[in-house]
Amino acid sequence: MELLSDSEVIDILRKESEEYRRLEEEHKNLEEMLSEIDKRKFLSTEEEIERKRIQKQKLLKKDRMAEIIRDYKRQMFQGVIN
């Protein structure tokens, strides 16, 4: 049995995983917020802090999504072997 690519796993997770869908939506929202902040020429100290906070949150979401993909592939691989 052939292992699935990341994009194939993502398609499956979008259908089957509430957590993955939620993380993907939150990541998209954070990206939009960051895009709005980045349109400004100059940022206040508070805006810089907010920008960094958003970047960290976005990275945490992306890391968790990657972990879910890895876990899915690992489980699939174990199922193929066993």
Secondary structure by P-SEA (a helix, b strand, c coil): cccccaaaaaaaaaaccaaaaaaaaaaaaaaaaaaaaaccccccaaaaaaaaaaaaaaaaaaaaaaaaaaaaaaaaaaaaac
